[in-house]
Amino acid sequence: MRTRITEMLGIQHPVVQGGMQWVGLAELAAAVSNAGGLGILTGLTQPTPEDLLKEIERCRDMTDKPFAVNLTILPTIKPVPYDEYAQAIVSSGVKIVETAGRNPEPYLPMFKQAGIKVIHKCTSIRHSLKAEKIGCDAVSVDGFECAGHPGEDDVTNMILLPLAARRLKIPFLASGGLGDGRGLAAALAMGADGINMGTRFMVTKEAPIHENVKQRMIEATELDTALIYRSLRNTARVFKNSVAEKVVEIESRPGDTKFEDIQSLVQGVKGRELFDGGDLDKGIWSAGMIVGLIDDNPSCEELISRIVKEAEQIISERLSAMVAH
Ligand SMILES: Cc1cc2nc3c(=O)[nH]c(=O)nc-3n(C[C@H](O)[C@H](O)[C@H](O)COP(=O)(O)O)c2cc1C
């Protein structure tokens, strides 16, 4: 398949692995890139900008294909030296960055000067248009289905994608709720130039997380996600385990929820321990509704080629048969 995204990023298939805290390590990003997609290292998963530089080198040792780095600019419990992470990305020579969380404008001049393509992940059309206006090269349009932060508008990709196609000039990726060839074909039909997947890539052989987590996600249905931090207007879609249910319960109590009320339950370090040790009720982890469509643990190569093949078949056989007379 050739799209504006494959052309712009120099990749074979229009499939991108979105940044994922604790998951986006070199093993996964390199596997996705070697399979012809775009793998993304998650910048803040590395404790310091120096560690990020080392992780980029590790990824280079595993692939000679393009890969990107995600820079997520969100409110955090501990302050993050974002400028230094951005500087590390520039000095590493990586040529694609995925930004998310906040307007990336302060970092665009340094990225542009270094010849870096910037894909900004947004959850609304107004933010996508803003990203286009400030000079981002592409956007990922993250629908309400997505894992992580879907924003507060609750608009699904069925509406967001055709709107993005009508209003944006720059290429865009459909993100959220995608995991198979039907999804890829549908996203392209709605005007996207490719897809960005998080949750689906968690359940692959190369994803560096405990088998218990992958198995639980294979067993899960589309009803097994929960929205937390709604009361704080910083909504996150996570897997519905006992900890997520407890957070939702605390947030539903009368009166305002303060972050301190839930902080001990949602600590990032606990999510990391959950991924490492496989104790499924240790903390929270991001997951999208697409868990309902995940029923195996393939390699990234198997997954991407299956998705692309299935989409090609749908487009060239099922859909074209409907219009051929
Ligand atoms: C475990 C996990 C961690 C994530 N962490 C981040 C992150 O740190 N920064 C970010 O921009 N997006 C993050 N995301 C969102 C993904 O990059 C992607 O936008 C999202 O997963 C798309 O929705 P999907 O899961 O339905 O494919 C995360 C997603 C998952 C599943």
The ligand as a MOL file (V3000), in Angstrom:
LIG
                    3D

  0  0  0     0  0            999 V3000
M  V30 BEGIN CTAB
M  V30 COUNTS 31 33 0 0 0
M  V30 BEGIN ATOM
M  V30 1 C -0.0220 0.7420 27.6380 0
M  V30 2 C -0.1930 2.0160 26.8480 0
M  V30 3 C 0.5750 3.1120 27.2000 0
M  V30 4 C 0.4470 4.2910 26.4620 0
M  V30 5 N 1.2750 5.3430 26.7610 0
M  V30 6 C 1.2520 6.4500 25.9570 0
M  V30 7 C 2.1990 7.4910 26.1550 0
M  V30 8 O 3.0370 7.4380 27.0520 0
M  V30 9 N 2.1440 8.5540 25.3230 0
M  V30 10 C 1.2340 8.6400 24.3030 0
M  V30 11 O 1.2650 9.6150 23.5520 0
M  V30 12 N 0.3200 7.6750 24.1050 0
M  V30 13 C 0.3210 6.5820 24.8970 0
M  V30 14 N -0.5710 5.5680 24.6640 0
M  V30 15 C -1.5580 5.7220 23.5560 0
M  V30 16 C -1.0860 5.0560 22.2640 0
M  V30 17 O 0.0700 5.6540 21.7330 0
M  V30 18 C -2.1810 5.1320 21.1740 0
M  V30 19 O -2.4790 6.4810 20.8930 0
M  V30 20 C -3.4350 4.4330 21.6070 0
M  V30 21 O -3.1130 3.2140 22.2410 0
M  V30 22 C -4.3390 4.1700 20.4130 0
M  V30 23 O -5.4700 3.4740 20.8020 0
M  V30 24 P -5.5910 1.8520 20.7630 0
M  V30 25 O -4.9550 1.3770 22.0220 0
M  V30 26 O -7.0330 1.6080 20.6850 0
M  V30 27 O -4.8220 1.3740 19.5490 0
M  V30 28 C -0.4890 4.3780 25.3920 0
M  V30 29 C -1.2730 3.2710 25.0820 0
M  V30 30 C -1.1320 2.0840 25.7930 0
M  V30 31 C -1.9760 0.9050 25.4200 0
M  V30 END ATOM
M  V30 BEGIN BOND
M  V30 1 1 1 2
M  V30 2 1 2 3
M  V30 3 2 2 30
M  V30 4 2 3 4
M  V30 5 1 4 5
M  V30 6 1 4 28
M  V30 7 2 5 6
M  V30 8 1 6 7
M  V30 9 1 6 13
M  V30 10 2 7 8
M  V30 11 1 7 9
M  V30 12 1 9 10
M  V30 13 2 10 11
M  V30 14 1 10 12
M  V30 15 2 12 13
M  V30 16 1 13 14
M  V30 17 1 14 15
M  V30 18 1 14 28
M  V30 19 1 15 16
M  V30 20 1 16 17
M  V30 21 1 16 18
M  V30 22 1 18 19
M  V30 23 1 18 20
M  V30 24 1 20 21
M  V30 25 1 20 22
M  V30 26 1 22 23
M  V30 27 1 23 24
M  V30 28 2 24 25
M  V30 29 1 24 26
M  V30 30 1 24 27
M  V30 31 2 28 29
M  V30 32 1 29 30
M  V30 33 1 30 31
M  V30 END BOND
M  V30 END CTAB
M  END
